[in-house]
């Protein structure tokens, strides 16, 4: 069975890179949160508490994560793709086909 997505992607980085990537990921996830569905293209600067929430949530196991936040889908998809290192992307394509 394949490991959980975020843990797998983060495990491919060194300890220092992993911490930096986790911080970057938390900031980007907080910025992708949909605050008002009627204004889907609204841009905002995430607050410190939102970033910390995302960092804590990403650090938890899948079963312990909080659910119920809506994220902007296309940019979230792009973020997921960017997390996968290029050497793993080609392997994923061959498994899907």
Number of C-alpha atoms within 10 A of each C-alpha: 3 5 8 10 13 17 15 13 18 18 12 14 14 10 11 9 13 16 13 13 16 19 17 14 20 23 21 18 22 24 20 21 19 18 16 10 10 8 9 12 10 10 12 11 10 16 12 10 10 16 20 15 17 20 19 14 16 20 15 12 11 13 6 10 12 13 7 5 9 12 17 16 12 10 14 15 12 10 15 14 12 12 18 17 13 11 8 11 13 10 10 12 9 8 7 6 5
